[in-house]
Amino acid sequence: MTVAAAFAGMRRVVPVVFRAGCPECRGRFELSASALRLAIGATSRTTFYSFTCPDCGALVRKPAGERIVELLTDGGVKTLRLHPTV
């Protein structure tokens, strides 16, 4: 099989971006999946996502409910599990 044949059925992939805001400077922006980190803890209090504000440099940490976790993981955000899976 040639390289051209292997990629013949593929379509262009559009990178996923996430809208976010900074509570420090109130900046609004879009971030790529690589700019975000998701931590999944044993409870809702220990499950959050974080990023560095591109406008002011503040480290931002926000809670992540089930829907946010689903969107971030489906979008390719790197995930750290803070508790063992059973």
MDTraj code that builds the backbone (N, CA, C; nanometers):
import mdtraj as md
import numpy as np

residues = "MET THR VAL ALA ALA ALA PHE ALA GLY MET ARG ARG VAL VAL PRO VAL VAL PHE ARG ALA GLY CYS PRO GLU CYS ARG GLY ARG PHE GLU LEU SER ALA SER ALA LEU ARG LEU ALA ILE GLY ALA THR SER ARG THR THR PHE TYR SER PHE THR CYS PRO ASP CYS GLY ALA LEU VAL ARG LYS PRO ALA GLY GLU ARG ILE VAL GLU LEU LEU THR ASP GLY GLY VAL LYS THR LEU ARG LEU HIS PRO THR VAL".split()
xyz = np.array([
    [0.0845, -0.1169, 0.0000],
    [0.0000, 0.0000, 0.0000],
    [0.0892, 0.1234, 0.0000],
    [0.0536, 0.2204, -0.0804],
    [0.1300, 0.3447, -0.0854],
    [0.0812, 0.4407, 0.0233],
    [0.1623, 0.5388, 0.0513],
    [0.1246, 0.6395, 0.1502],
    [-0.0014, 0.7131, 0.1055],
    [-0.0087, 0.7461, -0.0215],
    [-0.1263, 0.8156, -0.0742],
    [-0.2520, 0.7316, -0.0554],
    [-0.2424, 0.6019, -0.0767],
    [-0.3588, 0.5135, -0.0606],
    [-0.4003, 0.5040, 0.0865],
    [-0.3035, 0.5044, 0.1758],
    [-0.3339, 0.4943, 0.3181],
    [-0.4096, 0.6170, 0.3685],
    [-0.3821, 0.7337, 0.3116],
    [-0.4463, 0.8566, 0.3563],
    [-0.5617, 0.9003, 0.2666],
    [-0.5962, 0.8221, 0.1660],
    [-0.6971, 0.8612, 0.0678],
    [-0.8340, 0.8902, 0.1295],
    [-0.8768, 0.8124, 0.2276],
    [-1.0091, 0.8313, 0.2860],
    [-1.0140, 0.9289, 0.4016],
    [-0.8999, 0.9823, 0.4407],
    [-0.8963, 1.0708, 0.5568],
    [-0.9362, 1.2130, 0.5192],
    [-1.0006, 1.2786, 0.6147],
    [-1.0366, 1.4183, 0.5968],
    [-0.9480, 1.5035, 0.6867],
    [-0.9474, 1.6298, 0.6584],
    [-0.8694, 1.7235, 0.7397],
    [-0.9289, 1.7291, 0.8802],
    [-0.8435, 1.7244, 0.9798],
    [-0.8879, 1.7298, 1.1187],
    [-0.8694, 1.8726, 1.1699],
    [-0.9769, 1.9284, 1.2241],
    [-0.9721, 2.0633, 1.2794],
    [-0.9389, 2.0522, 1.4279],
    [-0.8381, 2.1251, 1.4746],
    [-0.8020, 2.1172, 1.6164],
    [-0.9173, 2.1650, 1.7048],
    [-0.9321, 2.1019, 1.8202],
    [-1.0346, 2.1398, 1.9161],
    [-0.9835, 2.2572, 1.9973],
    [-1.0685, 2.3577, 2.0166],
    [-1.0350, 2.4694, 2.1042],
    [-1.1448, 2.4843, 2.2091],
    [-1.1052, 2.5312, 2.3241],
    [-1.1969, 2.5485, 2.4365],
    [-1.1997, 2.6963, 2.4747],
    [-1.3184, 2.7478, 2.5007],
    [-1.3315, 2.8858, 2.5479],
    [-1.3122, 2.8873, 2.6985],
    [-1.2398, 2.9865, 2.7440],
    [-1.2116, 2.9963, 2.8872],
    [-1.2041, 3.1431, 2.9273],
    [-1.2053, 3.1645, 3.0572],
    [-1.1936, 3.2991, 3.1101],
    [-1.1068, 3.2986, 3.2347],
    [-1.0442, 3.4108, 3.2587],
    [-0.9570, 3.4256, 3.3749],
    [-1.0277, 3.5080, 3.4815],
    [-1.0402, 3.4548, 3.6031],
    [-1.1026, 3.5319, 3.7103],
    [-1.0149, 3.6473, 3.7606],
    [-0.8858, 3.6430, 3.7327],
    [-0.7949, 3.7489, 3.7786],
    [-0.8057, 3.8744, 3.6918],
    [-0.7850, 3.8589, 3.5619],
    [-0.7846, 3.9754, 3.4724],
    [-0.9133, 3.9877, 3.3909],
    [-1.0018, 3.8894, 3.4060],
    [-1.1300, 3.8834, 3.3340],
    [-1.1126, 3.8710, 3.1825],
    [-0.9955, 3.8233, 3.1411],
    [-0.9716, 3.7991, 2.9997],
    [-1.0552, 3.6817, 2.9503],
    [-1.0960, 3.6850, 2.8239],
    [-1.1699, 3.5769, 2.7588],
    [-1.0868, 3.5344, 2.6386],
    [-1.0720, 3.4023, 2.6200],
    [-0.9845, 3.3538, 2.5143],
    [-1.0193, 3.2099, 2.4797],
    [-0.9535, 3.1583, 2.3774],
    [-0.9661, 3.0183, 2.3376],
    [-0.8327, 2.9498, 2.3623],
    [-0.8409, 2.8267, 2.4132],
    [-0.7211, 2.7488, 2.4435],
    [-0.7258, 2.6158, 2.3689],
    [-0.6110, 2.5690, 2.3271],
    [-0.6018, 2.4362, 2.2667],
    [-0.6021, 2.3313, 2.3774],
    [-0.6256, 2.2080, 2.3417],
    [-0.6252, 2.0988, 2.4393],
    [-0.4911, 2.0892, 2.5112],
    [-0.3833, 2.1203, 2.4436],
    [-0.2509, 2.1098, 2.5061],
    [-0.2271, 2.2168, 2.6125],
    [-0.3081, 2.3221, 2.6150],
    [-0.2923, 2.4290, 2.7140],
    [-0.3680, 2.3989, 2.8434],
    [-0.4485, 2.2938, 2.8442],
    [-0.5309, 2.2589, 2.9596],
    [-0.4823, 2.1302, 3.0235],
    [-0.5087, 2.1160, 3.1533],
    [-0.4829, 1.9915, 3.2257],
    [-0.6077, 1.9588, 3.3050],
    [-0.6426, 1.8324, 3.3100],
    [-0.7595, 1.7856, 3.3831],
    [-0.7142, 1.6900, 3.4920],
    [-0.7593, 1.7135, 3.6139],
    [-0.7291, 1.6243, 3.7270],
    [-0.8611, 1.5658, 3.7753],
    [-0.8685, 1.4333, 3.7780],
    [-0.9900, 1.3653, 3.8223],
    [-0.9630, 1.3043, 3.9583],
    [-1.0340, 1.3560, 4.0576],
    [-1.0180, 1.3101, 4.1944],
    [-1.1293, 1.2169, 4.2366],
    [-1.1268, 1.1791, 4.3630],
    [-1.2261, 1.0866, 4.4179],
    [-1.3619, 1.1529, 4.4373],
    [-1.3638, 1.2866, 4.4479],
    [-1.4887, 1.3578, 4.4683],
    [-1.4975, 1.4748, 4.3707],
    [-1.6138, 1.5388, 4.3684],
    [-1.6301, 1.6556, 4.2822],
    [-1.5408, 1.7714, 4.3283],
    [-1.5063, 1.7758, 4.4561],
    [-1.4188, 1.8824, 4.5074],
    [-1.2748, 1.8648, 4.4612],
    [-1.2370, 1.7438, 4.4267],
    [-1.0984, 1.7187, 4.3845],
    [-1.0879, 1.6914, 4.2349],
    [-1.1926, 1.7231, 4.1604],
    [-1.1900, 1.7100, 4.0151],
    [-1.1942, 1.8514, 3.9567],
    [-1.0908, 1.8850, 3.8795],
    [-1.0788, 2.0216, 3.8291],
    [-0.9959, 2.0238, 3.7010],
    [-1.0031, 2.1368, 3.6315],
    [-0.9132, 2.1586, 3.5191],
    [-0.8355, 2.2862, 3.5473],
    [-0.7198, 2.2980, 3.4860],
    [-0.6364, 2.4152, 3.5100],
    [-0.5660, 2.4575, 3.3820],
    [-0.5262, 2.5842, 3.3830],
    [-0.4529, 2.6414, 3.2706],
    [-0.3847, 2.7687, 3.3188],
    [-0.2906, 2.8163, 3.2405],
    [-0.2261, 2.9432, 3.2677],
    [-0.2891, 3.0477, 3.1773],
    [-0.3338, 3.1587, 3.2358],
    [-0.3965, 3.2647, 3.1577],
    [-0.2954, 3.3219, 3.0586],
    [-0.3298, 3.3227, 2.9297],
    [-0.2356, 3.3768, 2.8314],
    [-0.2238, 3.5296, 2.8387],
    [-0.3194, 3.5957, 2.9053],
    [-0.3159, 3.7416, 2.9151],
    [-0.2326, 3.7911, 3.0332],
    [-0.2562, 3.7334, 3.1532],
    [-0.1875, 3.7848, 3.2726],
    [-0.0916, 3.6845, 3.3370],
    [-0.0936, 3.5586, 3.2923],
    [-0.0023, 3.4583, 3.3454],
    [-0.0476, 3.3904, 3.4733],
    [-0.1689, 3.4219, 3.5203],
    [-0.2198, 3.3604, 3.6433],
    [-0.2487, 3.2124, 3.6204],
    [-0.2233, 3.1322, 3.7231],
    [-0.2606, 2.9916, 3.7190],
    [-0.4075, 2.9835, 3.7594],
    [-0.4901, 2.9293, 3.6703],
    [-0.6346, 2.9229, 3.6928],
    [-0.6737, 2.7777, 3.7159],
    [-0.7541, 2.7569, 3.8193],
    [-0.8047, 2.6229, 3.8523],
    [-0.9558, 2.6341, 3.8702],
    [-1.0299, 2.5528, 3.7940],
    [-1.1760, 2.5574, 3.7984],
    [-1.2319, 2.4173, 3.8196],
    [-1.3436, 2.4067, 3.8910],
    [-1.4046, 2.2751, 3.9119],
    [-1.4537, 2.2167, 3.7795],
    [-1.4539, 2.0850, 3.7711],
    [-1.4991, 2.0167, 3.6498],
    [-1.6029, 1.9119, 3.6867],
    [-1.7267, 1.9390, 3.6488],
    [-1.8329, 1.8411, 3.6674],
    [-1.8253, 1.7336, 3.5608],
    [-1.9184, 1.6421, 3.5645],
    [-1.9168, 1.5281, 3.4718],
    [-1.9157, 1.5712, 3.3256],
    [-1.9962, 1.6706, 3.2898],
    [-2.0046, 1.7145, 3.1503],
    [-1.8732, 1.7791, 3.1048],
    [-1.8142, 1.8599, 3.1907],
    [-1.6859, 1.9229, 3.1573],
    [-1.5778, 1.8169, 3.1404],
    [-1.5752, 1.7187, 3.2293],
    [-1.4778, 1.6092, 3.2182],
    [-1.4943, 1.5388, 3.0843],
    [-1.6176, 1.5111, 3.0462],
    [-1.6446, 1.4435, 2.9191],
    [-1.5960, 1.5272, 2.8007],
    [-1.6278, 1.6555, 2.8005],
    [-1.5866, 1.7429, 2.6898],
    [-1.4349, 1.7547, 2.6800],
    [-1.3704, 1.7706, 2.7941],
    [-1.2246, 1.7859, 2.7928],
    [-1.1542, 1.6571, 2.7496],
    [-1.1989, 1.5437, 2.8011],
    [-1.1333, 1.4179, 2.7624],
    [-1.1593, 1.3864, 2.6157],
    [-1.2814, 1.4101, 2.5685],
    [-1.3121, 1.3878, 2.4264],
    [-1.2321, 1.4817, 2.3366],
    [-1.1977, 1.5988, 2.3898],
    [-1.1216, 1.6966, 2.3129],
    [-0.9719, 1.6779, 2.3184],
    [-0.9256, 1.5754, 2.3898],
    [-0.7832, 1.5442, 2.3907],
    [-0.7016, 1.6082, 2.5009],
    [-0.7675, 1.6623, 2.6043],
    [-0.6942, 1.7228, 2.7155],
    [-0.6283, 1.6123, 2.7981],
    [-0.5022, 1.6328, 2.8329],
    [-0.4302, 1.5344, 2.9144],
    [-0.4933, 1.5270, 3.0523],
    [-0.5078, 1.4032, 3.1013],
    [-0.5782, 1.3793, 3.2257],
    [-0.4882, 1.3111, 3.3273],
    [-0.4992, 1.3559, 3.4514],
    [-0.4282, 1.2965, 3.5628],
    [-0.5336, 1.2423, 3.6578],
    [-0.5292, 1.1139, 3.6879],
    [-0.6240, 1.0548, 3.7822],
    [-0.5616, 1.0608, 3.9213],
    [-0.6345, 1.1249, 4.0142],
    [-0.5835, 1.1424, 4.1495],
    [-0.6272, 1.0311, 4.2441],
    [-0.7043, 0.9367, 4.1919],
    [-0.7490, 0.8236, 4.2725],
    [-0.7446, 0.6987, 4.1866],
    [-0.7259, 0.5835, 4.2474],
    [-0.7209, 0.4589, 4.1696],
    [-0.8590, 0.4245, 4.1151],
    [-0.8616, 0.3677, 3.9950],
    [-0.9869, 0.3206, 3.9377],
    [-1.0135, 0.1801, 3.9852],
    [-1.1399, 0.1492, 4.0064],
    [-1.1781, 0.0168, 4.0565],
    [-1.2381, -0.0634, 3.9448],
])
top = md.Topology()
chain = top.add_chain()
for i, resn in enumerate(residues, 1):
    res = top.add_residue(resn, chain, resSeq=i)
    for name in ("N", "CA", "C"):
        top.add_atom(name, md.element.get_by_symbol(name[0]), res)
traj = md.Trajectory(xyz[None], top)
